[in-house]
Each structure stands twice: as structure tokens, then as C-alpha cells.
Amino acid sequence: MDGSEWDALFCPSFVEEAPPLATQPPPAGKLVSEMVSVPGALFCRDLPFQTVTPPRSDTTSTPDVTEDHTAHNAPESWAPYTVLSVSTTFHPATNLLPIPPDLILVSSDEVFFYAHTTQVLSASNNHFNNIVPRDPVKSTSNEPVVPCGPCACVSESATVLNIVLHCAYGLPCMHYRPTLDTLIAAVDAMPSYGLSPAIHVSPASPVFSLILAQAPVQPLVVYALAARHDLYELAKPVSSHLLSFATEACTEETASQIGAVYLKRLYLLHLERVDALRRLLMPAPHPHPPTEDCDFVEQKRLTRAWTLTAAYLAWDAHPDVSPSTIQSAFAPLSERLSCAQCKQSLADRVKDVVVQWSIVKVCPL
């Protein structure tokens, strides 16, 4: 390509009056990018810096690129027609900072993101994977100046790069409703671009809330993510969803993803909860003073029945035993008792076990 062709590709001028767009956000969330049709003849630096008005979000139809944004519907003077996918947040006219964007990032699926070099470099410790220069590129006397600065291609898709840039700018991204896989891919990509997951996935961050909200769907995957990046504050609440996870069925691949430290914490959590349940079940109901209808010999029958039921529960104990399981196991004992004081003592003991079991920790150390 010669110089004029490169200018036509990267010049940020847009159509002054674009055909009206009618869009409705899909169920998955707000669109990450929009298809923008631009006549090639208008890609020049002499035109004012303008952008297409974003589509309304309260309309009822989806954008029809074939009908509204193709060359055959444009005037003949607009040929040839160029179609670009531009981020709905990071576009040429974005006002995220007082200064205009001076950096173009192109995702693997060819969506253009217009960002600010100062913001990206302040959030990254490796010049955004060494693709963003420290100083603005200065052209020679004969070389044209690209108004939006340098252009760099990244290996991540638009949905992933969108989350990474939102984190770099400290912006919420809930309106995009990213999937759990997208969030995980974005967090995994942060270190390669010099962003710290410990900072951008902290409990106060929007990404943390998004991941935690979807953690019950795939708790093991989220726990492995927290383990990879040492996100302890994320691993703690997620571990409560792993009480039913069979640790003996853990594969080598899963173990390698979690790592030794967090895998040990998960194992200890399971073991400690089982031991705590066994200790709670050990004491039998407290005996009451002997009466004419219920002496110590009669009360020993309740003690033996409690011991047998407790042994049954302890033998097959799991970290996720529910309070209703404990109550249903001891319920038949009350039906066989004729002494009102023994029934009350049994009910108080079962209630105490349930209460104590509910406060046993569900998070690793």
C-alpha cells in the first residue's frame, strides 16, 4: 500500500449524517462493537473529527447491515464503501478523558478500539505487552501524521479486550453482561498486558462482582481462576459452593490448574468440616432427674439410640450435610419415647447440633 491508502484506512473521520440505526441490545447484553459504514472517499484529514451517533437502546429492531449500511444504498459518489467494526465505548469521539484518543487497538476479530496512551500505560507495567510506545510516534517531514496515533493488533477477541480495557480505565462493564468464560479469559489475559488481577479483581471491583455472581454455575472453574492469580478474597466465597465436590474424583488436570496451595486449602476445608460434625454428634442428650416413669435405666435407651444414629451420620459424613438431614436422622427417636422430659432433652440436643453446624466455617484458611 502507498501512503494515501494507509491514510484512508486509519484516518478517524466518519460520516457526518449516517442512516438512522434501530437497535435493541441482545439478551447477552450491550453490543461490544457496531458496524460502521464509511465511504472510502471521506477518509481524509481535511474533514472535521466526527463519529456516527450511537443507536438508541430502546428500539425494537436489530441493526440490518445489509439494508442500511451497504454501498448499494449509498450515493454513487460514496463508492468505494468501507465497513469497520468500532467499539461502542472506545470509539474515536469517546469522552472518557478530556483528551482525544491517540491509540488504536484492533482485536483478533477486527474490532477497532480507540484508547488513550496515557491511561493504558498508567495501568500497565509492560507497555501493554510492549505494543504501546512510551512516547508518541513523531513522523518525519515527508511522512503523514495519523490523527489517532499508532495502531496495534492484539490476539484477544473483542469481548475479552473490551473487559481488559474497561478494567484499565476503571469502568464498570455490567451492561455488557459478559459470560463467565469471557470474564475468565479477560482475567487470564491481564498479566500478559501488564495489568494486575489482584488490583482489578479486588472485592470492590465490578469484575469481581460479575464473576462471583456466576460462580455457583461453575464453582470449580472460578476457584481455579482464583488459585491461578492468588485471588484469595474470591476463593473464600466460592469455596462454599465446593462443599459437595468429591475431592477423591479430582483429576490431575484439575489439580494442576488449582495448584498445590489452594488445593490443600480445599482438602483441609472438607476434612475440618467432617471432623467438626463428628465432634458435634458425639455428646448424647443430657439426662434428667429420674422419675417414677423414667429412671436412669430407661434413659440409657435414649443414649444408646443417639449413639447409634450419630455413628451412622458420622460414618457417611460429608462436608455439605444439610441441617434437615441431621434433623430427619434423629426424628424417629422421638417417636419411640414416652417420657416428655426425654423428648424435650432430645429436641434441645438436636437443635444445638444444627445451630453449631450452621456456624462451622465454609471458607478455607
HUCORBEL-V613387 format. One record per residue. N is the residue number from 1. PHI is phi in radians with two decimals (NA if undefined). PSI is psi in radians with two decimals (none if undefined). Layout:
N,PHI,PSI
N,PHI,PSI
//
This chain:
1,NA,2.52
2,-1.57,-3.11
3,-1.09,-0.67
4,-1.16,-0.63
5,-1.19,-0.71
6,-1.12,-0.67
7,-1.07,-0.70
8,-1.15,-0.48
9,-1.42,-0.70
10,-1.84,-0.10
11,-1.16,2.29
12,-1.50,0.36
13,-1.33,2.50
14,-2.24,3.00
15,-1.14,2.34
16,-1.20,-0.74
17,-2.24,1.81
18,-1.61,2.72
19,-1.01,2.53
20,-1.07,2.40
21,-1.85,2.47
22,-2.16,1.95
23,-2.28,2.74
24,-2.41,2.21
25,-1.03,2.33
26,-1.17,2.92
27,-1.00,-0.50
28,-1.27,-0.23
29,2.25,-3.02
30,-1.16,2.57
31,-1.17,2.38
32,-1.29,-0.61
33,-2.44,2.88
34,-2.25,2.55
35,-1.41,2.08
36,-2.00,2.10
37,-1.63,2.19
38,-2.32,2.23
39,-1.19,2.35
40,-1.05,-0.53
41,-1.18,-0.35
42,-1.60,0.03
43,-1.42,1.39
44,-2.54,2.81
45,-1.49,-0.10
46,-1.37,-0.34
47,-1.46,2.68
48,-1.12,2.74
49,-1.36,1.85
50,-2.39,2.86
51,-2.47,2.77
52,-1.21,2.40
53,-1.11,2.22
54,-1.05,2.60
55,-1.20,2.64
56,-1.21,2.59
57,-1.72,0.00
58,-1.88,0.24
59,-1.55,3.09
60,-1.97,-0.03
61,-2.12,2.80
62,-1.66,2.70
63,-1.12,2.35
64,-1.91,1.69
65,-1.11,-0.61
66,-1.13,-0.69
67,-1.54,-0.69
68,-1.79,-0.34
69,-2.29,0.62
70,-2.01,2.83
71,-1.15,-0.51
72,-1.27,-0.30
73,-1.59,-0.14
74,-1.58,2.81
75,-1.03,2.68
76,-1.08,-0.48
77,-1.25,-0.18
78,-1.52,-0.17
79,-1.23,2.56
80,-1.34,2.71
81,-1.79,2.28
82,-1.98,2.31
83,-2.00,2.17
84,-2.16,2.61
85,-1.76,2.05
86,-2.07,2.44
87,-1.03,2.46
88,-1.33,-0.30
89,-1.81,-0.78
90,-1.80,1.32
91,-1.95,3.00
92,-1.05,-0.52
93,-1.71,0.33
94,-1.09,2.51
95,-2.01,0.58
96,-1.12,-0.54
97,-2.23,2.80
98,-1.11,-0.36
99,-1.75,2.69
100,-1.27,2.76
101,-1.14,2.54
102,-2.30,0.38
103,-2.56,2.36
104,-2.01,2.18
105,-2.01,2.27
106,-1.98,2.15
107,-1.32,3.01
108,-1.14,-0.45
109,-1.73,0.42
110,1.10,0.81
111,-1.86,2.32
112,-1.59,2.28
113,-2.09,2.17
114,-1.77,1.99
115,-2.16,3.14
116,-1.97,2.24
117,-1.05,-0.71
118,-1.10,-0.73
119,-1.23,-0.74
120,-1.13,-0.76
121,-1.21,-0.57
122,-1.22,-0.49
123,-1.57,-0.32
124,-1.90,2.56
125,-1.85,0.12
126,-2.40,0.55
127,0.99,0.70
128,0.96,1.02
129,1.09,0.59
130,1.06,0.52
131,-1.91,-0.14
132,-1.90,2.09
133,-1.20,2.61
134,-1.16,-0.73
135,-1.95,2.62
136,-1.03,2.53
137,-1.31,2.22
138,-1.82,2.27
139,-1.51,2.76
140,-1.35,-3.14
141,-1.13,-0.56
142,-1.72,-0.12
143,-1.60,2.39
144,-1.23,2.61
145,-1.67,2.22
146,-1.44,2.07
147,-1.03,-0.65
148,-1.63,0.28
149,1.37,-2.87
150,-1.22,2.78
151,-2.12,2.32
152,-2.36,2.47
153,-1.72,2.45
154,-2.08,2.82
155,-1.54,-0.16
156,-1.48,2.70
157,-1.29,2.98
158,-1.12,-0.69
159,-1.13,-0.66
160,-1.29,-0.82
161,-1.07,-0.59
162,-1.07,-0.76
163,-1.17,-0.72
164,-1.07,-0.78
165,-1.20,-0.63
166,-1.08,-0.67
167,-1.19,-0.69
168,-1.11,-0.58
169,-1.57,-0.15
170,1.24,0.59
171,-1.80,2.55
172,-1.29,2.60
173,-2.27,0.37
174,-1.10,-0.53
175,-1.19,-0.28
176,-1.46,-0.26
177,0.86,1.01
178,-1.16,2.58
179,-1.31,2.89
180,-1.11,-0.68
181,-1.09,-0.69
182,-1.15,-0.74
183,-1.10,-0.74
184,-1.13,-0.75
185,-1.10,-0.64
186,-1.18,-0.74
187,-1.14,-0.71
188,-1.14,-0.50
189,-1.43,-0.30
190,-1.02,-0.84
191,-1.04,-0.61
192,-1.18,-0.41
193,-1.79,0.25
194,1.38,0.27
195,-1.75,2.39
196,-1.55,2.06
197,-1.06,-0.53
198,-1.11,-0.48
199,-1.54,-0.80
200,-1.54,-0.13
201,-2.14,0.72
202,-1.43,2.86
203,-0.99,-0.43
204,-1.55,-0.06
205,-1.52,2.64
206,-1.12,-0.61
207,-1.13,-0.66
208,-1.03,-0.79
209,-1.15,-0.67
210,-1.14,-0.75
211,-1.17,-0.77
212,-1.14,-0.59
213,-1.17,-0.50
214,-1.77,0.03
215,-1.07,-0.65
216,-1.05,-0.38
217,-1.27,-0.77
218,-2.38,1.25
219,-1.13,-0.63
220,-1.16,-0.66
221,-1.16,-0.73
222,-1.21,-0.67
223,-1.11,-0.68
224,-1.14,-0.65
225,-1.08,-0.81
226,-1.09,-0.64
227,-1.20,-0.70
228,-1.07,-0.63
229,-1.93,0.22
230,0.95,0.84
231,-1.67,1.38
232,-1.11,-0.68
233,-1.14,-0.43
234,-1.47,-0.63
235,-1.17,-0.58
236,-1.06,-0.99
237,-1.21,-0.49
238,-1.24,-0.53
239,-1.09,-0.44
240,-1.16,-0.38
241,-1.52,-0.04
242,-1.87,0.23
243,-1.18,-0.45
244,-1.60,0.01
245,-1.26,2.25
246,-1.41,1.83
247,-1.12,-0.50
248,-1.23,-0.30
249,-1.65,0.15
250,-1.21,2.18
251,-1.45,2.91
252,-1.12,-0.64
253,-1.12,-0.78
254,-1.13,-0.71
255,-1.11,-0.69
256,-1.20,-0.57
257,-1.23,-0.67
258,-1.32,-0.71
259,1.61,2.81
260,-1.15,-0.73
261,-1.13,-0.92
262,-1.33,-0.44
263,-1.20,-0.69
264,-1.10,-0.73
265,-1.08,-0.67
266,-1.19,-0.74
267,-1.09,-0.78
268,-1.13,-0.63
269,-1.07,-0.79
270,-1.12,-0.80
271,-1.12,-0.73
272,-1.20,-0.61
273,-1.22,-0.68
274,-1.14,-0.75
275,-1.11,-0.67
276,-1.14,-0.68
277,-1.14,-0.72
278,-1.13,-0.68
279,-1.17,-0.63
280,-1.19,-0.58
281,-1.40,-0.24
282,-1.13,-0.90
283,-1.18,2.37
284,-1.49,2.91
285,-0.99,2.50
286,-1.23,2.32
287,-1.27,2.70
288,-1.86,2.89
289,-1.01,2.48
290,-1.13,2.54
291,-2.21,3.12
292,-1.14,-0.59
293,-1.62,-0.26
294,-2.54,1.71
295,-1.67,-3.00
296,-1.12,-0.60
297,-1.11,-0.71
298,-1.18,-0.60
299,-1.28,-0.42
300,-1.16,-0.44
301,-1.11,-0.69
302,-1.16,-0.68
303,-1.11,-0.75
304,-1.15,-0.74
305,-1.11,-0.70
306,-1.10,-0.77
307,-1.08,-0.75
308,-1.14,-0.75
309,-1.16,-0.71
310,-1.13,-0.68
311,-1.12,-0.64
312,-1.11,-0.79
313,-1.17,-0.72
314,-1.20,-0.58
315,-1.13,-0.68
316,-1.93,0.58
317,-1.25,2.50
318,-2.26,2.73
319,-1.12,-0.36
320,-1.87,0.45
321,-1.04,2.26
322,-1.53,2.69
323,-1.03,-0.59
324,-1.16,-0.55
325,-1.13,-0.73
326,-1.13,-0.77
327,-1.14,-0.72
328,-1.21,-0.48
329,-1.22,-0.62
330,-1.68,-0.10
331,-1.07,-0.70
332,-1.09,-0.39
333,-1.15,-0.67
334,-1.16,-0.53
335,-1.21,-0.40
336,-1.64,0.03
337,-1.73,2.45
338,-1.85,-0.32
339,-1.46,2.23
340,-1.16,-0.64
341,-1.18,-0.65
342,-1.15,-0.69
343,-1.10,-0.71
344,-1.19,-0.70
345,-1.10,-0.71
346,-1.13,-0.76
347,-1.11,-0.70
348,-1.15,-0.66
349,-1.20,-0.73
350,-1.11,-0.73
351,-1.08,-0.71
352,-1.11,-0.72
353,-1.10,-0.77
354,-1.11,-0.75
355,-1.14,-0.80
356,-1.14,-0.62
357,-1.21,-0.56
358,-1.23,-0.36
359,-1.78,0.05
360,-1.18,2.41
361,-1.06,2.56
362,-2.08,0.16
363,-2.07,2.58
364,-1.23,2.88
365,-1.13,none
//
